[in-house]
C-alpha cells in the first residue's frame, strides 16, 4: 500500500493506492492556509478509515509542502515529477500533460524528449486567476463554466496576471458586455497564457491529458484548450489526484503515523519572518487616533421630506458604484455604496428610483458623474456634467482641507494620487497594470483566509509583529503570505502586514516617494480602502505625517461630483437638473449590442448601448469615427503621418529576388534605410504589414521569454507572416549600435532591440528552410559599413560587388536622412499650426516602434481626439542642444527622450507624455530621468504603460487630468 | 571631512585628500572568496576598501525605497546594501566613499552608478563620493586603476577562481566535513597576507601558488559517490552573490549536489574580447586592437595556468575560453556582448558537455540580455545537447524562495533520475 499527499497552494489532496496501484482512498479539501492542522487531520482520518495503512509507504508533494515534509521526516517529491510518474503509470502513451493548479500552470512533454515547464514568477492564468475573475463577475465558480458555454463572442483579455485582466474586464462590464462572453474570454485568456507562456515553441500534439482542479471542474475550459490545440484531450478519472498518486508511487519509506501527526501538530516555522513595528503600541494610542479622525465629519440630514435644492453626485468606479444626494448646505441626504457587479446602469437606475421613492418631490438642481462608467451613465440618465475622477476627488478633498497639498485615493482597483500646486492638480500618479495592491487585493486575501474584509482588517490593528511582505503583486504576495505562515506568523500579523504592503505599494511603486516632504504635509486620504484603520495607520506611520480622512472616505468621488455640480450652477437663478426623472426611469430600456468597428486598423470592439427613446451610446471606440463616420483628422497627428510615410516603401520588382523585412522594433525606423539599400541592389523588398492581433498570434507559440516586452514578442508573428508568404530571404540584422545622433554619451540599442534576431534564430524552426540573414552590422560607421555589409551578404549572394554595395549604402544613408527630414518638416508644420491656433501640443514620446497601432492601441488617436496636436519625440529632439543628464545617456532612442523632455521644458504650449512598454527594463531608468527633467522645469510628467492589452480608460483619465491641470479641458 | 570638489558636470569627485585622510571605501561584495582575497590589493595601494557583505530582508527594502522598483534586482540590492551600510551608523559618513563597477556596455548595469548617486541624494548622503571601478569611464583624482593594481586584481581573481573550483569539487565528497572550507580559509589568509606585502601577483609566483593550492586540495580525503552535478550560470551578480540568489550554492549543497560555477576569469576574457570583436565586426582603430590584444593574451596566459594546475592534480579544469567560444558559434553570434552576452550561452553548452548537464540559469527578473542569451537560447542548447536539463530562475525582491526552490527541485528530480539510469 502506498500513500501520497499533495499540498497545493489552496487545497490538500490525499491518495492511497493498493499494491496494484489502484486508488482505494482519496480526499480533496481546501486548507485555508491551515496546512499543518489539515495534514494532521487527514492523516488521522486515513488511519481510521483505511485498514493496514500503517504499513504504507508515504511521500509528500506539492509546492506548499516542502518545509513540512523535511521537518517531519517524510520524503518529498517535486509535484511536476510526481505528475509525470502518475501519468506514465496510469495512462501510458500520454504525450503531453497540461495541469492547472491553484497558482501553478504546468505542461509536461512526456514523449519525444522529456521536458517539463512550469509557469515563471510572473504568470497568472491559473486557478487563482479564474477564482479572482469569478469574484469580479460576481458568479460562483461553477456558474462561470455554465456561462461560458452560452457565449456568442470572445474578447481579448490579458491573462498575464489577475490584476491586469481585471483592468480589461472592468471596462467591458461597464460598457455592458455580456457576462457569458466575458466568461468564455477568461477561459481563452487562460489557454493563451498557458500555451504561449509554457509551450515556448514546442508543439503540443498527440495524446493530451488535462489535470488539476480548474480543468477537472470546467468542461468549457477543456473545450477552449481543445479548440486552440486542435485536439481532443482527455481528463482522466481521478484527475485531481495525479500528484498525490505520483507521490504515492514514488514513496519508499513507511512512517509512524502517530509520530508524524504529533510532529505535524507541533510543526512551527523558523519563526524568523521579517516584521515591522506594531501599528499601535497600546489601546490608548489607538483611541487617540480614532478620536482625531472622527473630526472630519460630514453631517447628515433626512432625505424624506427635504424641501430644498438637492445635488446628485455619482462615481461609477471599477469595482464599486457610489452615489450621494447632497443638500444645499452640503449635508448628506442619502448615499449608497454598491458593488458594481458588472452593470453600473442597473445600479444607478435603482439608486435613482430609491431616491425618488423616498422623496418624490425632490428638487434636483444639478448632477454630475465621474469614474470609469462616466460616459455611459451620463448618456443613459442625462446627467448634467461628466467630470474626470481626479477633479472630483480634488473637489471633495478641498472641502475638508482647503489648503490640501496632496490627495491619495486607494480604491478597489486603482490608486490615484495627485499633488496640488497653486490650486491646480499638478502631478498625477496612477497605479500601473502590474503594481495594483489596492482594496480588492485585501478583499481577496480576507476571503481566501475565510474572513470578511472588515473583520480581517481589524485583526491587524493590534498585531504584535506585522509581517514585512514587501510591495509586490498579488501573485507573489500569496506565496509570501504562505511562507510567513509557515514561519509562524499569526493571522493578525498577516493582516497588519498586508495593510502595510498596500501602503508601501502606493508609496514606493506608484508615487515613488521617499519622504513626506515630497508629498507635502497637508494630506487628505480617501477611497474605501482607507476606511480600514489599519491601512490608514500604516500610511501615517510609514510617511510620518498625520492625515485627514473623512467619515465618507469611500464616497469622496461621488461627494466631489455633487459639490462640483453645485458649484457649476451656483450663479443660476433657478437651476434644474436634466437628470432622468421618475417617468423616464419607469420606461427605461437598455439593450446592448456588440460589434466590431472595422473602419480602421485598430478594429475596436464596440459595445452599442441603446436606451429608451432610441438614444445610443457607443463604447470601446478610440476615436470618433464610428460615431461621426468620418475619418479622424491626421494632419494634427504625427503618428498617422509616420505610418503613411512608411507605407510608401512599397516592393519594387528586382532582378535578384525578394528580401523580406519583419516590421517590428527598430525596423519601424530603419525600413527606409534597408528598403533603399536592397532595392538599389536589385532586390524586391517586401515587409510584413503593421501588427495586428492575428499576426501576434501567429508567432505566439514560439516566444521563449514571457517577460520580454510586447514589441519584441510581436517579432515572432512578423517572421511567421513572411515565412507564410513563401519568401526565400528574410533580412533582420543584429545591431549593438544605432546611429550616433550626438545627443548622448553613446549610441547603443537596448539589448532586446540589438539582438532579437538571435531569439528568432534559436526559437523559430521555420527560418531554417530559408535564408535567415542576420549579420551583426554597424550602420554607425558609414565608412566601414559597405565592406562589412558585403562580407556578410556575399555568403547568400555571391555575385554582389563592393561597388554595388557602396552605391547602395550611399543611397540608403541618404534615404534615411530624407525620411527624417520629411518627418521633421511635417512635425514642424504641426507645431506651427498648433501654435498659430493656440492649440496644445503633446509630445507623445517612446520608441520608433510605438507607432505600431497594435502596440500603441490607438492612444495617439485618443489623444488627438481631445483637440490637441500630437508629435513624437524625434520631431523635437533635434531642436534641443546636447545637455548633461544625471544618468548615463547611452542609448540612441533614449537620448531622444531626454532631449525632447529638455525641449518641452522650454515651451509653454507643449506637454510630454511618455509611452512605456511593460517589461522595458531600460525605461526604469528613462522614466525617472525624464520626470526629473520635466519637474525641474515645473512641467507635469505623464507616463502611460502599454502592453499586449491596455486599459484605455486609465489612459483617458491621465490625459484628461493632464489637460485639466493645464486648464485645457 | 575633506573639501568637496566637483567636475564640470557637477559630479562629486573622490579627491587625493580623501584618499590621504583615509576615507573608507565601501563596495558591495559579490563572490566572497574572490573579494576577500582582492581586498588587500586595494589596501596595499592605499585605498581603505571594505566589501560590504550584509544580508537580510532590510537590504532589499532599503533598495526598494531608493531605487526605481522596476530596476534590475542586482542594482536594487547593491544600492540597498550600500545605503543600508551608510545608515547603519557603523561608518563615519563624512569620511566614507563608495565604489561600484561600471562596464559601459549597452545594458542597464552601466547605469547603476548613476542610480546609486540618485539614491544617495534621496537618502541625504550627498557628501559621499562614488568611485567608478572601470576602465576609461569616470576619472577621480584620488583613485587610479593603475597597471600594477590591475595585475594584482587579476591575480586575485585567478586565486579566487581556483579556490572556488577546487572547493566545489571536493566539498561534496570530503570524508572529514569542513576540510575543504578550512583549506579555502587558510589559503585566503595566506594570500591576503602576501597581497598586503604587495607580492604574489607575478605570473611565476602565481604558478607556484597554484601548484601548491591544487596539491593541497588533492590531498583531501574524498569518497566519490555519484551525485547530481549542477552547473550554475547567470547574470554575474545573481550568479555569484548569496544575497542575489538566496544562497543558491548552499541550497544545492543541501540537496546533495556537486556544484560548478564557471569562474570570473571567463567573464574578464569575454569583456576584453568584446572590444576586439567590435573592431572585427564594425571596423575601428588598429592601435586599440593592439592594446586590447595585449591584455587579452595576458588573461589567456593566466587562464592557461588555472587549467594546467587543476588538471595536473586530477580536477575537472574550467572550460577553456577559446573552446567555449567555438562551442557557442552555432547558437549566438560574437557580437552579442551586452551583459554576459554569448558567454552565458557558451557556459551552458560547456557545462552540458563536461558532465554538468543539470543547469540553473539565474537571472534578475526582466533581465534584458538574458531574454536573448539565457531563456532565448535554452531551446537551441537542448537541441544540440538533449541531455541538457536547464531551469531558468528569476530573482527579484518579490519572488519567494519557495517557488524558486520548487523549480530547482524539479530540475534536480529529472537529474537524479538520469543519474540513477546511468548507474544501473
Contacts between the chains, C-beta under 8 A, distances in Angstrom:
chain1	res1	chain2	res2	distance
A	63	B	402	6.7
A	63	B	403	7.0
A	63	B	406	5.1
A	64	B	402	7.8
A	66	B	402	6.4
A	66	B	405	6.8
A	66	B	406	6.6
A	66	B	409	7.7
A	67	B	402	7.8
A	76	B	409	7.7
A	77	B	413	7.3
A	78	B	406	6.8
A	78	B	409	4.4
A	78	B	410	4.6
A	78	B	412	7.6
A	78	B	413	4.6
A	79	B	406	7.8
A	80	B	410	5.0
A	80	B	413	8.0
A	81	B	410	6.0
A	81	B	413	3.9
A	81	B	414	7.0
A	113	B	382	7.5
A	113	B	386	5.9
A	114	B	414	7.0
A	115	B	382	7.7
A	116	B	410	6.1
A	116	B	414	7.0
A	118	B	406	8.0
A	118	B	407	5.9
A	118	B	410	6.8
A	120	B	392	7.9
A	120	B	394	6.0
A	121	B	365	6.6
A	121	B	394	4.9
A	121	B	396	7.3
A	121	B	398	7.8
A	121	B	399	4.6
A	121	B	403	6.3
A	121	B	404	8.0
A	122	B	365	7.1
A	122	B	394	7.6
A	200	B	379	6.9
A	201	B	379	5.8
A	202	B	379	7.9
A	274	B	56	7.6
A	274	B	57	4.0
A	274	B	58	7.3
A	435	B	69	7.7
A	468	B	57	6.1
A	468	B	61	7.0
A	470	B	57	7.9
A	470	B	60	7.3
A	470	B	61	7.1
A	470	B	64	7.1
A	470	B	397	5.7
A	470	B	398	5.7
A	471	B	64	6.5
A	471	B	69	7.4
A	471	B	398	7.9
A	472	B	397	7.0
A	472	B	398	2.9
A	473	B	398	7.0
A	476	B	398	4.0
A	476	B	399	6.6
A	476	B	400	6.5
A	477	B	398	7.8
A	479	B	400	3.9
A	479	B	402	6.0
A	479	B	403	5.6
A	480	B	398	7.4
A	480	B	400	5.4
A	482	B	400	7.9
A	482	B	402	7.3
A	483	B	400	5.6
A	483	B	401	7.3
A	483	B	402	5.7
A	504	B	64	7.9
A	508	B	64	5.6
A	508	B	65	6.1
A	508	B	69	6.3
A	509	B	69	5.1
A	512	B	68	7.0
A	512	B	69	7.7
A	514	B	65	6.0
A	514	B	66	6.5
A	514	B	122	4.9
A	514	B	123	7.5
A	704	B	371	7.9
A	704	B	375	5.0
A	704	B	376	5.0
A	704	B	378	6.7
A	704	B	379	6.2
A	705	B	370	7.9
A	705	B	371	4.5
A	705	B	375	4.0
A	705	B	376	6.1
A	707	B	365	6.8
A	707	B	366	5.3
A	707	B	371	7.5
A	707	B	394	7.4
A	708	B	371	4.5
A	712	B	371	7.3
A	734	B	333	6.1
A	734	B	335	5.7
A	734	B	336	6.9
A	736	B	106	6.2
A	736	B	278	7.6
A	736	B	335	5.9
A	736	B	337	6.6
A	736	B	338	7.2
A	737	B	282	7.2
A	746	B	104	7.6
A	746	B	106	7.7
A	748	B	106	3.6
A	748	B	338	7.8
A	749	B	106	6.9
A	750	B	106	7.0
A	750	B	368	6.3
A	751	B	106	6.2
A	751	B	107	5.4
A	751	B	338	4.3
A	751	B	339	6.5
A	751	B	368	4.1
A	751	B	369	4.3
A	751	B	371	7.4
A	751	B	372	6.3
A	752	B	368	5.6
A	752	B	371	5.9
A	752	B	372	7.2
A	754	B	106	6.5
A	754	B	336	7.7
A	754	B	338	6.7
A	755	B	332	8.0
A	755	B	335	7.9
A	755	B	336	4.8
A	755	B	338	7.4
A	755	B	369	7.6
A	755	B	372	4.4
A	755	B	373	7.9
A	756	B	372	7.0
A	758	B	332	5.4
A	758	B	333	6.6
A	758	B	336	6.0
A	758	B	372	5.2
A	758	B	373	7.6
A	758	B	376	6.5
A	758	B	377	7.5
A	759	B	371	6.9
A	759	B	372	5.7
A	759	B	376	4.0
A	761	B	380	8.0
A	762	B	331	6.4
A	762	B	332	7.7
A	762	B	376	6.0
A	762	B	377	5.4
A	762	B	379	5.9
A	762	B	380	3.9
A	763	B	376	6.7
A	763	B	379	5.4
A	763	B	380	7.6
A	774	B	333	7.8
A	776	B	281	4.9
A	776	B	282	7.7
A	776	B	333	5.6
A	776	B	334	7.8
A	776	B	335	3.4
A	777	B	282	7.7
A	778	B	281	6.5
A	778	B	282	3.1
A	778	B	283	7.2
A	780	B	282	7.4
A	781	B	282	5.4
A	781	B	283	5.5
A	781	B	284	7.8
A	783	B	283	7.4
A	784	B	282	6.0
A	784	B	283	3.1
A	784	B	284	7.9
A	787	B	283	7.6
A	788	B	281	6.9
A	788	B	282	6.4
A	788	B	283	6.5
A	884	B	9	4.8
A	884	B	10	7.8
A	886	B	114	6.3
A	886	B	117	7.4
A	886	B	118	6.6
A	887	B	111	5.5
A	887	B	114	4.3
A	887	B	115	7.5
A	887	B	118	7.9
A	888	B	110	5.3
A	888	B	111	4.8
A	888	B	113	7.6
A	888	B	114	5.5
A	890	B	104	7.8
A	890	B	106	6.9
A	890	B	110	6.3
A	890	B	111	7.8
A	891	B	106	7.2
A	919	B	366	5.9
A	921	B	70	7.1
A	921	B	71	7.7
A	921	B	72	6.4
A	921	B	108	5.6
A	921	B	366	5.3
A	921	B	367	7.3
A	921	B	368	4.8
A	922	B	108	6.4
A	922	B	368	7.2
A	923	B	70	7.6
A	924	B	68	4.7
A	924	B	69	7.9
A	924	B	70	3.9
A	924	B	71	4.5
A	924	B	72	7.8
A	924	B	108	7.3
A	925	B	68	7.2
A	925	B	71	7.1
A	925	B	108	6.3
A	925	B	111	5.3
A	925	B	114	7.9
A	925	B	115	7.2
A	927	B	68	7.2
A	928	B	68	5.3
A	928	B	118	7.3
